[in-house]
Structures are given as structure tokens and as C-alpha cells.
Amino acid sequence: MESSRWREASRPLDDGWRSLMRFRGVMLAAGGLAVLQSARHPTSLVRAGKRIAAGALLLNRARRLFNQFR
């Protein structure tokens, strides 16, 4: 009984993990390219990381704002 509730509660996490593992090779290749790029030009990777983080925060806030007015 409890195990089925646990499985049902963790199902979204499992689905997300499976979708990440589907693109594992692509993510490893992109990570390798990022490491090579950062070895040659370290500041460009830091700048790109900041832009990605800012974009993710902006999308999260926009999604919350949209859901608030729905």
C-alpha cells in the first residue's frame, strides 16, 4: 500500500530523469565542448552561464506571473 503511494508520488521525478537520460549523449558532447571552450576563453563561459541563469530565472518568474493571473 505505502509502496504504491511512494511510486505514484515519485513518478514525475522518474519521468524527468528518463527524459534527461534520453539526451545523455548530447549533454555529454555539449559539456565537452563547453570545457574545451572554457579552457581557451574562460570568461566567455562565465558570461554564458550568467545569461543562462538569468534567462531561467526570468522564465520562472514569467510562468509564475502567468499562472497567478489565470
Secondary structure, 3 states (H helix, E strand, C coil): CHHHHHHHHHHHHHHHHHHHHHCHHHHHHHHHHHHHHHHHCHHHHHHHHHHHHHHHHHHHHHHHHHHHCC
